[in-house]
Amino acid sequence: MTAKIIDGNAVARQVRGEWKKRVDVLRARGVIPGLAVIIIGNNPASRIYVRNKVKACGEVGLHSETHEFAADTGAQPVIARIEELNRDPRIHGILVQLPLPPQLESRQLLGAISIDKDVDGFHLYNVGGLVVGENIIFPPCTPYGVQCLLEYENIQIEGQNVVVVGASNIVGKPMALMLMAKDATVSICHIKTRDLAQYTILADILIVAAGCPNLITAPMVKRGAAVIDVGINRLPDGRLAGDVDFERVKEKAAFITPVPGGVGPMTVTMLICNTVAAAERNANKCNEAVPVTA
Ligand code: NAP
C-alpha cells in the first residue's frame, strides 16, 4: 500500500478561495477584516511564520499589521498595546506569536486579548469552551486545520481510535478535545509515555506533534492508518522535516501529510477563517445594535 499524500497547500487554497468570497461580501458592506500580529524578539522561525501569515492575509483581502517589540521587553508595554488593539475597530483578530522570550508569561499576555478577538483560540474562555464542548468562539488554528484536512479527505472520525502524540496546550490537548467532540476514542501520549508504539500501533488516525524528527517509524503505524504529521523540525543540513519517517510510513499508511506542505498551510488558513468569522460576527452585532428610530 502507498498512502495518499494529503496536499495541504491544495486544500488550503480551496478553503481560502471559499473564505475569500465571504471577505468580498464584507468588503462590499464596508468592512475589511483586520488582523494584528504581535511579535516579541528575533526568533527566526517566528519571523518566517509571521511573514507567512501577513502574506496570506494580503492574498485573501484582509488588512494586517505587525507590532514588533524588542526581545527584552517587559509585559506592560505589550499588554498596553493589546488593550489598544482590543479597542481598535479596524482590528478583528489579535495574535501573539509564540514562543515568547523567557521573561514573559504566555498566559498573562494571551489573557489580555479580548475574547472576541482571540483568533488563535488560546484564551482560557476558548479553551474552556473546548473542554465542555460548547461556546467555542475560535477553534485553535492548528488542530482546526488538522480537522479540516481529515474532513476534506472524508476520513471518518466518529468511533475511530485516534492517538495524539504531544500534549501541548496549543496543539496536542486541543486536538484531542476536538476529536473527542467528534466521537473518536482518543489517547494522548507525551514524553513520559511508556512504550509509545503500543499506543500508536492501535491508531486509525495518528496525529503527531512532538517536535522530534523520525519519532514515528513504520513498525509503529497500523496498516491503513491516516497519519497527520504536525511536527516541524529543522535538520542539521537545513531541510525541514516532520516527526514521522515519511518515506517508510507512506508505504504502510492509507493517508499521510508531508512536511512541509501538509498541516502548516492549514494553520495559516484557519487563522484567516477565524479572523473573517470575527469580522462577520462584529458586523452583524453592529447591525443589530443600530437603534430603530421613529
Ligand atoms: P511543545 O510545546 O514542545 O510540545 C511537544 C509535546 O510533545 C509535549 O507534550 C511533549 O511531552 C511531547 N513530546 C516531546 N517529545 C516526545 C517524545 N519523544 N515522545 C512522546 N511525546 C513527546 O510543542 P508544540 O508547540 O505542541 O509543537 C509540536 C511540534 O509541532 C513542533 O515541531 C512545532 O514546530 C510543530 N507545530 C507545527 C505547526 C504547524 O502549523 N504545522 C503548528 C504548531 C506547532 P511533554 O508534555 O511530556 O513534555
Residues whose N, C-alpha, C, O or C-beta is under 5 A from the ligand:
A	BS01	NAP	T142 V165 G166 A167 S168 V171 G172 C189 H190 I191 K192 A209 A210 G211 C212 V230 G231 I232 N233 V263 G264 T267
